[in-house]
Amino acid sequence: MHDDRGGLAGRYLRIADQLAELFLKTDDPTARMATAAAVLHHKMPHFFWTGFYRLIDGALVVGPYQGPVACAVLHGPEGVCWAGVRDGATVVVPDVHAFEGHVACDARSRSEIVVPVRDRAGAVIAVLDVDSERPDAFGEADREGLERIVALLI
């Protein structure tokens, strides 16, 4: 089901252009995260929960997000978000129930994508976490589009 949603890559490009323009108004990372979460959540119909977890004092603390109430703190080391931090790479999980150590903040989530957010020095400082109620909802176009958007944050 990944790439048969015609125009998904183009949609991500348009969103990235819109966010780049909005980001000109502030260089504050939290404001940019909030704006990105809101735009993505409302423009991508397969997104159920869209937000950021910030790496603070050895824990992932929820940051700006859209969707149902989230886990406030992910202590790790288990979970998809922590895998993204540890590996420093995007993690796509077609079935969260098959991911060993998955942390279920909302039982309705079926698939997930996590993209590391880096500071200017290249250190992971947060992750963009997106959940879907549909299994196997994220593919290559999502990975490329979200990585492009995350690169605009810092």
Contact map, one row per residue, 1 for C-alpha under 8 A:
1111100000000000000000000000000000000000000000000000000000000000000000000000000000000000000000000000000000000000000000000000000000000001100000000000000000
1111100000000000000000000000000000000000000000000000000000000000000000000000000000000000000000000000000000000000000000000000000000000001111110000000000000
1111110100000000000000000000000000000000000000000000000000000000000000000000000000000000000000000000000000000000000000000000000000000000001110000000000000
1111110000000000000000000000000000000000000000000000000000000000000000000000000000000000000000000000000000000000000000000000000000000000000000000000000000
1111111100000000000000000000000000000000000000000000000000000000000000000000000000000000000000000000000000000000000000000000000000000000000000000000000000
0011111100000000000000000000000000000000000000000000000000000000000000000000000000000000000000000000000000000000000000000000000000000000000000000000000000
0000111111100000000000000000000000000000000000000000000000000000000000000000000000000000000000000000000000000000000000000000000000000000000000000000000000
0010111111110000000000000000000000000000000000000000000000000000000000000000000000000000000000000000000000000000000000000000000000000000000011000000000000
0000001111111000000000000000000000000000000000000000000000000000000000000000000000000000000000000000000000000000000000000000000000000000000011001000000000
0000001111111100000000000000000000000000000000000000000000000000000000000000000000000000000000000000000000000000000000000000000000000000000000000000000000
0000001111111110000000000000000000000000000000000000000000000000000000000000000000000000000000000000000000000000000000000000000000000000000000000000000000
0000000111111111000000000000000000000000000000000000000000000000000000000000000000000000000000000000000000000000000000000000000000000000000001001100000000
0000000011111111100000000000000000000000000000000000000000000000000000000000000000000000000000000000000000000000000000000000000000000000000000001000000000
0000000001111111110000000000000000000000000000000000000000000000000000000000000000000000000000000000000000000000000000000000000000000000000000000000000000
0000000000111111111000000000000000000011000000000000000000000000000000000000000000000000000000000000000000000000000000000000000000000000000000000000000000
0000000000011111111100000000000000000000000000000000000000000000000000000000000000000000000000000000000000000000000000000000000000000000000000001001100100
0000000000001111111110000000000000000000000000000000000000000000000000000000000000000000000000000000000000000000000000000000000000000000000000000000000000
0000000000000111111111000000000000000000000000000000000000000000000000000000000000000000000000000000000000000000000000000000000000000000000000000000000000
0000000000000011111111100000000000110010000000000000000000000000000000000000000000000000000000000000000000000000000000000000000000000000000000000000100100
0000000000000001111111110000000000000000000000000000000000000000000000000000000000000000000000000000000000000000000000000000000000000000000000000000000100
0000000000000000111111111000000000000000000000000000000000000000000000000000000000000000000000000000000000000000000000000000000000000000000000000000000000
0000000000000000011111111100000000100000000000000000000000000000000000000000000000000000000000000000000000000000000000000000000000000000000000000000000000
0000000000000000001111111110000100000000000000000000000000000000000000000000000000000000000000000000000000000000000000000000000000000000000000000000000010
0000000000000000000111111110000000000000000000000000000000000000000000000000000000000000000000000000000000000000000000000000000000000000000000000000000000
0000000000000000000011111110000000000000000000000000000000000000000000000000000000000000000000000000000000000000000000000000000000000000000000000000000000
0000000000000000000001111111001100000000000000000000000000000000000000000000000000000000000000000000000000000000000000000000000000000000000000000000000000
0000000000000000000000111111101100000000000000000000000000000000000000000000000000000000000000000000000000000000000000000000000000000000000000000000000001
0000000000000000000000000111111100000000000000000000000000000000000000000000000000000000000000000000000000000000000000000000000000000000000000000000000000
0000000000000000000000000011111110000000000000000000000000000000000000000000000000000000000000000000000000000000000000000000000000000000000000000000000011
0000000000000000000000000001111111000000000000000000000000000011000000000000000000000000000000000000000000000000000000000000000000000000000000000000000000
0000000000000000000000000111111111100000000000000000000000000000000000000000000000000000000000000000000000000000000000000000000000000000000000000000000000
0000000000000000000000100111111111110000000000000000000000000000000000000000000000000000000000000000000000000000000000000000000000000000000000000000000010
0000000000000000000000000000111111111000000000000011000000000011000000000000000000000000000000000000000000000000000000000000000000000000000000000000000010
0000000000000000000000000000011111111100000000000010000000000001100000000000000000000000000000000000000000000000000000000000000000000000000000000000000000
0000000000000000001001000000001111111110000000000000000000000000000000000000000000000000000000000000000000000000000000000000000000000000000000000000000000
0000000000000000001000000000000111111111000000000000000000000000000000000000000000000000000000000000000000000000000000000000000000000000000000000000100000
0000000000000000000000000000000011111111100000000111000000000001110000000000000000000000000000000000000000000000000000000000000000000000000000000000000000
0000000000000000000000000000000001111111110000000100000000000000110000000000000000000000000000000000000000000000000000000000000000000000000000000000000000
0000000000000010001000000000000000111111111000000000000000000000000000000000000000000000000000000000000000000000000000000000000000000000000000000000000000
0000000000000010000000000000000000011111111100100100000000000000000000000000000000000000000000000000000000000000000000000000000000000000000000000000000000
0000000000000000000000000000000000001111111110111100000000000000011000000000000000000000000000000000000000000000000000000000000000000000000000000000000000
0000000000000000000000000000000000000111111110000000000000000000000000000000000000000000000000000000000000000000000000000000000000000000000000000000000000
0000000000000000000000000000000000000011111110000000000000000000000000000000000000000000000000000000000000000000000000000000000000000000000000000000000000
0000000000000000000000000000000000000001111111100000000000000000000000000000000000000000000000000000000000000000000000000000000000000000000000000000000000
0000000000000000000000000000000000000000111111110000000000000000000000000000000000000000000000000000000000000000000000000000000000000000000000000000000000
0000000000000000000000000000000000000000000111110000000000000000000000000000000000000000000000000000000000000000000000000000000000011100100000000000000000
0000000000000000000000000000000000000001100111111100000000000000000000000000000000000000000000000000000000000000000000000000000001111000000000000000000000
0000000000000000000000000000000000000000100011111100000000000000001000000000000000000000000000000000000000001000000000000000000001111000000000000000000000
0000000000000000000000000000000000000000100000111110000000000000111100000000000000000000000000000000000000000000000000000000000011110000000000000000000000
0000000000000000000000000000000000001101100000111111000000000000111000000000000000000000000000000000000000000000000000000000000111100000000000000000000000
0000000000000000000000000000000011001000000000001111100000000111110000000000000000000000000000000000000000000000000000000000000111000000000000000000000000
0000000000000000000000000000000010001000000000000111110000000111100000000000000000000000000000000000000000000000000000000000011110000000000000000000000000
0000000000000000000000000000000000000000000000000011111000011111000000000000000010000000000000000000000000000000000000000000011110000000000000000000000000
0000000000000000000000000000000000000000000000000001111100111110000000000000000000000000000000000000000000000000000000000000111000000000000000000000000000
0000000000000000000000000000000000000000000000000000111111111000000000000000000000000000000000000000000000000000000000000001110000000000000000000000000000
0000000000000000000000000000000000000000000000000000011111111000000000000000000000000000000000000000000000000000000000000000000000000000000000000000000000
0000000000000000000000000000000000000000000000000000001111100000000000000000000000000000000000000000000000000000000000000000000000000000000000000000000000
0000000000000000000000000000000000000000000000000000001111110000000000000010000000000000000000000000000000000000000000000000000000000000000000000000000000
0000000000000000000000000000000000000000000000000000011111111000000000001111000000000000000000000000000000000000000000000000000000000000000000000000000000
0000000000000000000000000000000000000000000000000000111101111100000000001111000001000000000000000000000000000000000000000000010000000000000000000000000000
0000000000000000000000000000000000000000000000000000111100111110000000011100000000000000000000000000000000000000000000000000000000000000000000000000000000
0000000000000000000000000000000000000000000000000011110000011111100001111000000000000000000000000000000000000000000000000000000000000000000000000000000000
0000000000000000000000000000010010000000000000000011110000001111100000000000000000000000000000000000000000000000000000000000000000000000000000000000000000
0000000000000000000000000000010011001000000000000011100000000111110000000000000000000000000000000000000000000000000000000000000000000000000000000000000000
0000000000000000000000000000000001001100000000001111000000000111111000000000000000000000000000000000000000000000000000000000000000000000000000000000000000
0000000000000000000000000000000000001100100000001110000000000001111100000000000000000000000000000000000000000000000000000000000000000000000000000000000000
0000000000000000000000000000000000000000100000011100000000000000111110000000000000000000000000000000000000000000000000000000000000000000000000000000000000
0000000000000000000000000000000000000000000000001000000000000000011111000000000000000000000000000000000001000000000000000000000000000000000000000000000000
0000000000000000000000000000000000000000000000000000000000000000001111100000000000000000000000000000000000000000000000000000000000000000000000000000000000
0000000000000000000000000000000000000000000000000000000000000100000111110000000000000000000000000000000011000000000000000000000000000000000000000000000000
0000000000000000000000000000000000000000000000000000000000000100000011111100000000000000000000000000000010000000000000000000000000000000000000000000000000
0000000000000000000000000000000000000000000000000000000000001100000001111100000000000000000000000000000000000000000000000000000000000000000000000000000000
0000000000000000000000000000000000000000000000000000000000111100000000111110000000000000000000000000000000000000000000000000000000000000000000000000000000
0000000000000000000000000000000000000000000000000000000000111000000000111111000000000000000000000000000000000000000000000000000000000000000000000000000000
0000000000000000000000000000000000000000000000000000000001110000000000001111100000000000000000000000000000000000000000000000000000000000000000000000000000
0000000000000000000000000000000000000000000000000000000000110000000000000111111001000000000000000000000000000000000000000000000000000000000000000000000000
0000000000000000000000000000000000000000000000000000000000000000000000000011111001100000000000000000000000000000000000000000000000000000000000000000000000
0000000000000000000000000000000000000000000000000000000000000000000000000001111101100000000000000000111000000000000000000000000000000000000000000000000000
0000000000000000000000000000000000000000000000000000000000000000000000000001111111100000000000000001111000000000000000000000000000000000000000000000000000
0000000000000000000000000000000000000000000000000000000000000000000000000000011111110000001010000010111000000001010000000000000000000000000000000000000000
0000000000000000000000000000000000000000000000000000100000000000000000000000001111111000000000000000000000000000010000000000001010000000000000000000000000
0000000000000000000000000000000000000000000000000000000000010000000000000001111111111100000000000000000000000000000000000000000000000000000000000000000000
0000000000000000000000000000000000000000000000000000000000000000000000000000111111111111001000000000000000000000000000000000000000000000000000000000000000
0000000000000000000000000000000000000000000000000000000000000000000000000000000111111111111000000000000000000000011100000000001000000000000000000000000000
0000000000000000000000000000000000000000000000000000000000000000000000000000000011111111100000000000000000000000000100000001011000000000000000000000000000
0000000000000000000000000000000000000000000000000000000000000000000000000000000001111111000000000000000000000000000000000000000000000000000000000000000000
0000000000000000000000000000000000000000000000000000000000000000000000000000000000111111100000000000000000000000000000000000000000000000000000000000000000
0000000000000000000000000000000000000000000000000000000000000000000000000000000000111111110000000000000000000000000100000001000000000000000000000000000000
0000000000000000000000000000000000000000000000000000000000000000000000000000000000011011111000000000000000000000001100000000000000000000000000000000000000
0000000000000000000000000000000000000000000000000000000000000000000000000000000000010001111100000000000000000000111100000000000000000000000000100010000000
0000000000000000000000000000000000000000000000000000000000000000000000000000000100110000111110000000000000000000111000000000000000000000000000000000000000
0000000000000000000000000000000000000000000000000000000000000000000000000000000000000000011111000000000000000011110000000000000000000000011000100000000000
0000000000000000000000000000000000000000000000000000000000000000000000000000000100000000001111110010000000000011100000000000000000000001010000000000000000
0000000000000000000000000000000000000000000000000000000000000000000000000000000000000000000111110000000000000111000000000000000000000011110000000000000000
0000000000000000000000000000000000000000000000000000000000000000000000000000000000000000000011111110000000000111000000000000000000000011000000000000000000
0000000000000000000000000000000000000000000000000000000000000000000000000000000000000000000011111110010000001111000000000000000000000000000000000000000000
0000000000000000000000000000000000000000000000000000000000000000000000000000000000000000000000111111010000000100000000000000000000000000000000000000000000
0000000000000000000000000000000000000000000000000000000000000000000000000000000000000000000000111111000000000000000000000000000000000000000000000000000000
0000000000000000000000000000000000000000000000000000000000000000000000000000000100000000000010111111110000000000000000000000000000000000000000000000000000
0000000000000000000000000000000000000000000000000000000000000000000000000000001000000000000000001111110000000000000000000000000000000000000000000000000000
0000000000000000000000000000000000000000000000000000000000000000000000000000011100000000000000000011111000000000000000000000000000000000000000000000000000
0000000000000000000000000000000000000000000000000000000000000000000000000000011100000000000000011011111100000000000000000000000000000000000000000000000000
0000000000000000000000000000000000000000000000000000000000000000000000000000011100000000000000000000111110000000000000000000000000000000000000000000000000
0000000000000000000000000000000000000000000000000000000000000000000000000000000000000000000000000000011111101000000000000000000000000000000000000000000000
0000000000000000000000000000000000000000000000000000000000000000000001100000000000000000000000000000001111100000000000000000000000000000000000000000000000
0000000000000000000000000000000000000000000000000000000000000000000101000000000000000000000000000000000111111000000000000000000000000000000000000000000000
0000000000000000000000000000000000000000000000000000000000000000000000000000000000000000000000000000000111111100000000000000000000000000000000000000000000
0000000000000000000000000000000000000000000000000000000000000000000000000000000000000000000000000000000001111100000000000000000000001000000000000000000000
0000000000000000000000000000000000000000000000010000000000000000000000000000000000000000000000010000000101111111000000000000000000111100000000000000000000
0000000000000000000000000000000000000000000000000000000000000000000000000000000000000000000001111000000000111111000000000000000000111111000000000000000000
0000000000000000000000000000000000000000000000000000000000000000000000000000000000000000000111110000000000001111100000000000000000111111110000000000000000
0000000000000000000000000000000000000000000000000000000000000000000000000000000100000000000111110000000000001111110000000000000011110000110000000000000000
0000000000000000000000000000000000000000000000000000000000000000000000000000000000000000011110000000000000000011111000000000000011100000010000100000000000
0000000000000000000000000000000000000000000000000000000000000000000000000000000110010000011100000000000000000001111100000000001111000000000000000000000000
0000000000000000000000000000000000000000000000000000000000000000000000000000000000010000111000000000000000000000111110000000001110000000000000100110010000
0000000000000000000000000000000000000000000000000000000000000000000000000000000000011001110000000000000000000000011111000001111100000000000000000000010000
0000000000000000000000000000000000000000000000000000000000000000000000000000000000000000000000000000000000000000001111100001111100000000000000000000011010
0000000000000000000000000000000000000000000000000000000000000000000000000000000000000000000000000000000000000000000111111111110000000000000000000000001001
0000000000000000000000000000000000000000000000000000000000000000000000000000000000000000000000000000000000000000000011111111100000000000000000000000000001
0000000000000000000000000000000000000000000000000000000000000000000000000000000000000000000000000000000000000000000001111110000000000000000000000000000001
0000000000000000000000000000000000000000000000000000000000000000000000000000000000000000000000000000000000000000000001111110000000000000000000000000000000
0000000000000000000000000000000000000000000000000000000000000000000000000000000000000000000000000000000000000000000001111111000000000000000000000000000000
0000000000000000000000000000000000000000000000000000000000000000000000000000000000000000000000000000000000000000000001111111100000000000000000000000000000
0000000000000000000000000000000000000000000000000000001000000000000000000000000000001001000000000000000000000000000111100111111000000000000000000000000000
0000000000000000000000000000000000000000000000000000011000000000000000000000000000000000000000000000000000000000000111100011111000000000000000000000000000
0000000000000000000000000000000000000000000000000001111000010000000000000000000000001000000000000000000000000000000111000001111100000000000000000000000000
0000000000000000000000000000000000000000000000000001110000000000000000000000000010011000000000000000000000000000011110000001111110000000000000000000000000
0000000000000000000000000000000000000000000000000111100000000000000000000000000000000000000000000000000000000000011110000000011111000000000000000000010000
0000000000000000000000000000000000000000000000001111100000000000000000000000000010000000000000000000000000000001111000000000001111100000000000000000000000
0000000000000000000000000000000000000000000000111110000000000000000000000000000000000000000000000000000000000001110000000000000111110000000000000000000000
0000000000000000000000000000000000000000000000111100000000000000000000000000000000000000000000000000000000001111100000000000000011111000000000000000000000
0000000000000000000000000000000000000000000001111000000000000000000000000000000000000000000000000000000000001111000000000000000001111110100000000000000000
0000000000000000000000000000000000000000000001110000000000000000000000000000000000000000000000000000000000011110000000000000000000111110000000000000000000
0000000000000000000000000000000000000000000001000000000000000000000000000000000000000000000000000000000000001110000000000000000000011111100000000000000000
0000000000000000000000000000000000000000000000000000000000000000000000000000000000000000000001100000000000000110000000000000000000011111100000000000000000
1100000000000000000000000000000000000000000000000000000000000000000000000000000000000000000011100000000000000110000000000000000000000111111000000000000000
1100000000000000000000000000000000000000000001000000000000000000000000000000000000000000000001000000000000000011000000000000000000010111111000000000000000
0100000000000000000000000000000000000000000000000000000000000000000000000000000000000000000111000000000000000011100000000000000000000001111111100000000000
0110000000000000000000000000000000000000000000000000000000000000000000000000000000000000000100000000000000000000000000000000000000000001111111100000000000
0110000000000000000000000000000000000000000000000000000000000000000000000000000000000000000000000000000000000000000000000000000000000000011111110000000000
0110000110000000000000000000000000000000000000000000000000000000000000000000000000000000000000000000000000000000000000000000000000000000011111111000000000
0000000110010000000000000000000000000000000000000000000000000000000000000000000000000000000000000000000000000000000000000000000000000000011111111100000000
0000000000000000000000000000000000000000000000000000000000000000000000000000000000000000010100000000000000000000101000000000000000000000011111111110000000
0000000000000000000000000000000000000000000000000000000000000000000000000000000000000000000000000000000000000000000000000000000000000000000111111111000000
0000000010011001000000000000000000000000000000000000000000000000000000000000000000000000000000000000000000000000000000000000000000000000000011111111100000
0000000000010000000000000000000000000000000000000000000000000000000000000000000000000000000000000000000000000000001000000000000000000000000001111111110000
0000000000000000000000000000000000000000000000000000000000000000000000000000000000000000010000000000000000000000001000000000000000000000000000111111111000
0000000000000001000000000000000000000000000000000000000000000000000000000000000000000000000000000000000000000000000000000000000000000000000000011111111100
0000000000000001001000000000000000010000000000000000000000000000000000000000000000000000000000000000000000000000000000000000000000000000000000001111111110
0000000000000000000000000000000000000000000000000000000000000000000000000000000000000000000000000000000000000000001110000000000100000000000000000111111111
0000000000000000000000000000000000000000000000000000000000000000000000000000000000000000000000000000000000000000000011000000000000000000000000000011111111
0000000000000001001100000000000000000000000000000000000000000000000000000000000000000000000000000000000000000000000000000000000000000000000000000001111111
0000000000000000000000100000100110000000000000000000000000000000000000000000000000000000000000000000000000000000000010000000000000000000000000000000111111
0000000000000000000000000010100000000000000000000000000000000000000000000000000000000000000000000000000000000000000001110000000000000000000000000000011111
